[in-house]
Amino acid sequence: KGADRTRVQSQMWVAARWSGAFTPLVVVAVLEVATWRQSFFVFGSLGFVWAFFFHRWFRDRPAEHPGVNAGERELLADDAAASVHAAQTVVPWGRLVRNRSVWLICLQYACLSYGFWFYITWLPTYIREQFGLAETQRYVAALLAAPPLFLAGVSCWLTGWMTPRLVRRFGDVARVRRGLGMAGCALACAMLLLSVRLRHPALAMAAMGFSCFGNDMAMPGSWAGCMDMGGRFAGTLSGVMNTWGCLGGLLAPWTIPYLLDAAANDWSVVIRVIAGGYLVAALCWLGIDP
């Protein structure tokens, strides 16, 4: 069951990562025929398309969906009863605050988010300044920006595929999640340190891509871990962890300019700081019982 949760989480994150990987190329194509302001309307209109189909598909009570069969309705009835019981129970904040695994899974997620938000905020600037690309080389920059998010999606899918097989091999879902999280964060750290030593843009971005691959080895297990650790308060624990992630993500675009100023615009210093965050995340996984 725990392995299934990891696989479901991985499928969601694949969609998120791959959509982000191809977006820069789509943006460049749109900017060939529209201004940047008009491009906001183009991408914003996709929200209305999604809302239309979501409204037709979504039900407040899943049992009312025409695609649900009798067996699923029976399971949903049991889940609904458990949800009502959970809603009437006070969240055990004291137990959450005293739990070492809760603190560590939140800290590692903040470190992951700090590193990942570099890719979705400062990466285009990094590519342009680090490799000396002109403004007219937008397609080249977009292609160079694709590997991190694309390989992150590959990692999510592969992690979801491997987890149940590793659980059957080792018989311990916690051990598998801990191992994947620790190995992924360590890989993210090592590949970032390698990227600043590579001078060829394609090789450097490939190394960054494998750093993102490592980042997302820890993603499905982080969220599935919150589901198992939190039990009927899985939503509460997931929200707490995601808050830490948002704080880590907030710090990235805010602190990077200060790091660049202090380092005389040396991007390698920024990359090493992010790599240090991944090292902290890897150490956190040593103490997490997910």
C-alpha positions in Angstrom: 0.0 0.0 0.0 2.8 2.4 0.8 4.6 1.6 -2.4 1.3 2.2 -4.3 1.1 5.7 -2.7 4.6 6.5 -3.9 3.7 5.4 -7.4 0.6 7.6 -7.5 2.6 10.6 -6.3 5.3 9.9 -8.9 2.7 10.0 -11.7 1.5 13.4 -10.6 5.0 14.9 -10.4 5.9 13.5 -13.9 3.1 15.7 -15.3 4.2 18.7 -13.4 7.9 18.4 -14.4 7.4 17.6 -18.1 5.0 20.4 -18.6 7.6 22.7 -17.1 10.4 21.2 -19.3 8.7 22.0 -22.6 7.2 25.4 -21.5 10.4 27.4 -22.3 10.3 26.2 -26.0 6.6 27.0 -26.2 7.2 30.5 -24.7 9.9 31.2 -27.3 7.6 30.1 -30.1 4.7 32.3 -28.8 7.1 35.3 -28.4 7.8 35.0 -32.2 4.2 36.1 -32.9 3.2 38.0 -29.7 4.5 40.4 -27.1 5.3 39.1 -23.6 2.1 40.7 -22.3 0.0 38.9 -24.9 1.7 35.7 -24.0 0.2 36.0 -20.5 -3.3 35.9 -22.1 -2.3 32.9 -24.1 -1.1 30.9 -21.2 -3.8 32.2 -18.8 -6.5 31.1 -21.2 -5.5 27.5 -20.6 -6.9 27.9 -17.1 -10.4 28.4 -18.5 -10.0 25.3 -20.6 -9.0 23.2 -17.6 -11.8 24.7 -15.5 -14.4 23.7 -18.1 -13.4 20.1 -18.2 -12.7 19.9 -14.4 -16.3 21.2 -13.8 -17.7 18.4 -16.0 -15.6 15.7 -14.4 -15.2 16.6 -10.7 -17.7 15.5 -8.0 -17.7 16.7 -4.4 -18.6 13.1 -3.5 -16.5 10.6 -5.6 -19.2 8.0 -5.2 -21.5 10.1 -7.3 -19.2 9.9 -10.3 -20.7 7.8 -13.1 -17.3 6.1 -13.6 -17.3 4.6 -10.1 -18.4 1.0 -9.8 -20.2 -0.7 -6.9 -17.0 -2.1 -5.3 -15.4 1.3 -5.3 -18.5 2.9 -3.8 -18.3 0.4 -0.9 -14.6 1.4 -0.2 -15.5 5.1 -0.5 -18.2 4.7 2.1 -15.6 3.3 4.5 -13.2 6.2 3.7 -16.0 8.7 4.2 -16.8 7.4 7.7 -13.1 7.6 8.6 -12.9 11.1 7.3 -15.9 12.2 9.4 -14.2 10.7 12.4 -10.9 12.4 11.6 -12.7 15.8 11.2 -14.2 15.4 14.7 -10.8 14.7 16.2 -8.4 17.4 17.4 -5.1 17.5 15.4 -2.4 16.1 17.8 0.0 19.1 17.3 2.0 18.1 20.4 2.8 14.7 18.9 3.7 16.2 15.6 6.0 18.8 17.1 7.8 16.2 19.2 8.3 13.8 16.4 11.9 13.8 15.0 10.8 12.5 11.6 8.3 15.3 11.1 11.0 18.0 11.7 13.5 16.2 9.4 11.1 15.6 6.5 10.1 19.2 6.7 13.7 20.4 6.7 14.8 18.2 3.8 11.8 19.4 1.8 12.8 23.0 2.5 16.3 22.2 1.2 14.9 20.5 -1.9 12.6 23.4 -2.7 15.4 25.9 -2.3 17.4 24.0 -4.9 14.5 23.4 -7.2 13.2 27.0 -7.2 16.5 28.1 -8.7 15.5 26.2 -11.8 12.1 27.9 -12.1 13.3 31.4 -11.3 16.9 32.1 -12.0 17.9 29.4 -14.5 17.3 31.5 -17.7 19.5 34.2 -16.3 22.2 31.7 -15.2 22.3 30.2 -18.7 22.5 33.6 -20.4 25.3 34.9 -18.1 27.2 31.8 -17.5 27.5 30.8 -21.1 27.5 34.3 -22.7 24.4 33.8 -24.8 22.9 36.8 -26.7 19.3 37.8 -26.4 18.7 36.6 -29.9 19.7 33.0 -28.9 16.5 32.3 -27.2 15.9 28.9 -28.7 19.4 27.8 -27.6 18.7 29.0 -24.1 15.3 27.3 -24.1 16.9 24.0 -25.2 19.5 24.3 -22.5 16.9 24.9 -19.9 14.9 21.7 -20.8 17.1 18.9 -19.3 16.6 19.7 -15.6 12.8 19.5 -15.6 12.7 16.7 -18.2 15.1 14.5 -16.3 13.2 15.3 -13.1 10.1 13.9 -14.7 12.0 10.8 -15.8 13.2 10.4 -12.2 9.6 10.7 -10.8 8.4 8.0 -13.2 11.4 5.7 -12.5 11.1 6.2 -8.7 7.4 5.2 -8.8 8.2 2.2 -11.0 11.1 1.1 -8.8 9.6 1.5 -5.4 7.2 -1.4 -5.3 9.9 -3.7 -6.8 12.4 -2.6 -4.2 9.9 -3.1 -1.4 9.3 -6.6 -2.6 13.0 -7.2 -2.7 13.8 -5.7 0.8 10.4 -6.1 2.4 10.5 -2.6 4.1 8.9 0.4 2.5 10.5 2.8 5.0 13.9 1.6 4.2 13.3 1.9 0.5 12.0 5.5 0.8 14.8 6.5 3.1 17.4 5.0 0.7 15.9 6.7 -2.4 15.6 10.0 -0.6 19.2 10.0 0.7 20.7 8.7 -2.6 18.7 11.3 -4.6 19.7 14.3 -2.5 23.3 13.1 -2.6 23.2 12.8 -6.4 21.7 16.2 -6.7 24.5 17.7 -4.6 27.3 15.8 -6.5 25.9 16.7 -10.0 25.6 20.4 -9.2 29.2 20.5 -8.0 30.2 18.7 -11.2 28.2 21.2 -13.4 30.3 24.2 -12.4 33.5 22.4 -13.5 32.2 21.7 -17.0 32.7 24.4 -19.5 30.6 23.1 -22.4 27.0 24.4 -22.0 25.4 21.1 -23.0 27.5 19.0 -20.6 27.0 21.5 -17.8 23.2 21.5 -18.3 23.2 17.7 -18.6 24.9 17.6 -15.1 22.3 20.0 -13.8 19.6 17.8 -15.3 20.9 14.8 -13.4 20.9 17.0 -10.3 17.2 17.5 -10.8 16.9 13.8 -11.4 18.3 13.3 -7.9 16.0 16.0 -6.5 12.9 14.1 -7.7 14.0 10.7 -6.4 13.1 12.2 -3.0 9.8 13.9 -4.1 7.3 11.0 -4.3 8.6 9.4 -1.1 8.3 12.7 0.7 4.6 13.1 0.0 3.8 9.4 0.4 5.8 9.5 3.7 3.5 12.3 4.9 0.5 10.1 4.1 1.8 7.1 6.0 3.2 9.1 8.9 0.2 11.4 9.2 -2.4 8.7 8.9 -5.8 10.3 9.1 -4.0 13.6 9.6 -2.1 13.2 6.4 -3.5 16.4 5.0 -2.3 18.3 8.0 1.2 16.9 7.9 1.4 17.3 4.1 0.4 21.0 4.6 3.1 21.5 7.2 5.8 20.0 5.0 4.7 22.0 2.0 4.7 25.2 4.1 8.4 24.5 4.8 8.9 23.8 1.1 7.3 27.1 0.2 9.6 29.0 2.7 12.6 27.3 1.2 11.4 28.1 -2.3 10.8 31.7 -1.3 14.4 32.1 0.0 15.9 31.0 -3.3 15.0 33.9 -5.6 15.4 36.3 -2.7 18.9 35.3 -1.5 20.5 34.5 -4.9 21.0 38.2 -5.8 22.7 38.8 -2.5 25.0 35.8 -3.0 25.9 37.1 -6.5 26.7 40.5 -5.1 28.9 39.1 -2.3 30.7 36.8 -4.8 31.3 39.4 -7.5 28.7 37.8 -9.8 30.4 34.4 -9.5 27.6 31.9 -10.2 29.7 28.9 -9.0 29.3 30.2 -5.5 25.5 30.2 -5.8 25.6 26.6 -7.2 27.8 25.5 -4.3 25.4 26.9 -1.8 22.5 25.1 -3.4 24.6 21.9 -3.4 25.1 22.4 0.3 21.4 22.5 0.8 21.1 19.1 -1.0 23.8 17.7 1.3 21.7 18.8 4.4 18.7 17.1 2.8 20.6 13.9 2.3 21.7 13.9 6.0 18.1 14.5 7.1 17.0 11.3 5.4 19.3 9.3 7.6 17.0 10.1 10.6 13.6 10.0 8.9 11.2 7.0 9.5 8.8 7.7 6.5 
